[in-house]
Amino acid sequence: MSDDRIESSDYAPIEKRRVLRVVDPKTGFVYDTGSASCLWRRETIHNETTFSGLALYLNVYDAYFLHRYHQWDRFNGIEVVTLQEAIRVTAQCAPNQVEVIFGKLHEDGEGPAFTPKE
């Protein structure tokens, strides 16, 4: 198989799957991993040809979105999330980065959960 066909097939390398520009059918807005800031990324290489990844992005307009990617295109996509959802997913996937990315959070009883202190 030529390199051109590999780049556009289900066997494209993980680096090609990290970049995505897509219109969200729910909101009608474009989300672009190339122009947004990646806050964290979790990737799993299963073997030579299979991998999956999840990354949290923040665009220049302060909108958070998750980018899920896989070696097969049909599993790649974005999910727009609120600040609280972004904090919740970060707590699950990159717990040591929560307060680094979002700032100090409230302790139990101090204020609302999954909300940065002002």
C-alpha positions as CSV (number, residue, x, y, z in Angstrom):
1,M,0.0,0.0,0.0
2,S,1.4,3.4,-0.9
3,D,2.1,6.0,1.8
4,D,-0.7,8.3,0.3
5,R,-3.3,5.5,0.8
6,I,-2.1,4.8,4.3
7,E,-2.4,8.4,5.3
8,S,-6.1,8.5,4.3
9,S,-7.0,5.0,5.4
10,D,-8.1,3.5,8.7
11,Y,-4.4,2.8,9.2
12,A,-3.2,6.4,9.3
13,P,-0.7,7.0,12.2
14,I,-1.8,8.4,15.5
15,E,-0.4,11.8,14.7
16,K,-2.9,12.2,11.9
17,R,-5.8,11.3,14.2
18,R,-4.9,14.0,16.7
19,V,-5.9,16.8,14.3
20,L,-9.6,17.4,13.6
21,R,-11.7,20.3,12.4
22,V,-15.4,19.5,12.6
23,V,-18.8,21.2,12.7
24,D,-20.8,20.1,15.7
25,P,-24.3,19.2,14.4
26,K,-25.9,20.2,17.7
27,T,-24.4,23.7,18.0
28,G,-23.5,24.5,14.3
29,F,-20.0,25.7,15.4
30,V,-16.7,24.6,14.2
31,Y,-14.2,23.0,16.7
32,D,-10.6,22.8,15.5
33,T,-7.9,20.9,17.4
34,G,-5.3,22.7,15.4
35,S,-6.1,26.2,16.7
36,A,-7.3,25.3,20.2
37,S,-5.1,24.6,23.2
38,C,-4.8,21.0,24.3
39,L,-5.1,21.0,28.1
40,W,-4.3,17.3,28.4
41,R,-4.2,14.1,26.3
42,R,-4.6,10.4,27.2
43,E,-3.5,7.9,24.6
44,T,-3.4,4.2,24.6
45,I,-1.4,2.2,22.1
46,H,-3.0,-1.2,22.0
47,N,-0.5,-2.7,19.4
48,E,1.2,-1.7,16.2
49,T,-2.0,-0.8,14.4
50,T,-4.6,0.0,17.0
51,F,-4.7,3.0,19.4
52,S,-7.3,5.3,21.0
53,G,-7.1,8.7,22.5
54,L,-9.0,11.4,24.4
55,A,-8.0,15.0,24.7
56,L,-9.5,18.1,26.3
57,Y,-9.2,21.3,24.4
58,L,-10.0,25.0,25.1
59,N,-10.5,27.2,22.1
60,V,-9.7,30.9,21.9
61,Y,-13.3,31.8,22.8
62,D,-13.2,29.8,26.1
63,A,-15.2,26.8,24.9
64,Y,-14.2,23.4,26.1
65,F,-14.4,20.3,24.0
66,L,-13.3,16.7,24.1
67,H,-11.7,15.0,21.1
68,R,-12.0,11.3,21.0
69,Y,-10.0,9.5,18.4
70,H,-9.2,6.0,17.3
71,Q,-7.4,4.4,14.4
72,W,-10.8,4.1,12.6
73,D,-12.3,7.4,11.4
74,R,-15.9,6.4,12.3
75,F,-15.0,6.6,16.0
76,N,-13.4,10.1,15.8
77,G,-15.3,13.1,16.9
78,I,-15.7,16.0,19.4
79,E,-18.0,16.5,22.3
80,V,-18.7,20.1,23.5
81,V,-18.6,20.2,27.3
82,T,-19.3,22.8,30.0
83,L,-16.6,24.0,32.5
84,Q,-18.0,21.7,35.1
85,E,-18.0,18.7,32.7
86,A,-14.4,19.5,31.7
87,I,-13.4,19.5,35.3
88,R,-15.2,16.2,36.0
89,V,-13.6,14.5,33.0
90,T,-10.2,15.9,33.9
91,A,-10.7,14.5,37.5
92,Q,-11.2,11.1,36.0
93,C,-8.5,11.1,33.3
94,A,-5.8,13.5,34.6
95,P,-6.5,14.0,38.3
96,N,-3.2,15.5,39.0
97,Q,-3.9,18.3,36.5
98,V,-7.3,19.5,37.7
99,E,-6.1,22.4,39.9
100,V,-3.2,23.1,37.6
101,I,-5.6,23.7,34.6
102,F,-8.6,25.1,36.3
103,G,-7.3,26.8,39.5
104,K,-8.2,26.0,43.1
105,L,-11.5,24.2,43.6
106,H,-13.8,24.4,46.6
107,E,-13.5,22.0,49.5
108,D,-16.6,20.0,50.5
109,G,-19.0,22.5,52.2
110,E,-17.1,25.6,51.0
111,G,-18.8,26.0,47.7
112,P,-20.3,24.3,44.6
113,A,-18.6,21.1,43.3
114,F,-16.6,21.2,40.1
115,T,-16.4,25.0,40.2
116,P,-13.2,27.0,40.4
117,K,-12.9,29.5,43.2
118,E,-13.3,33.1,42.0
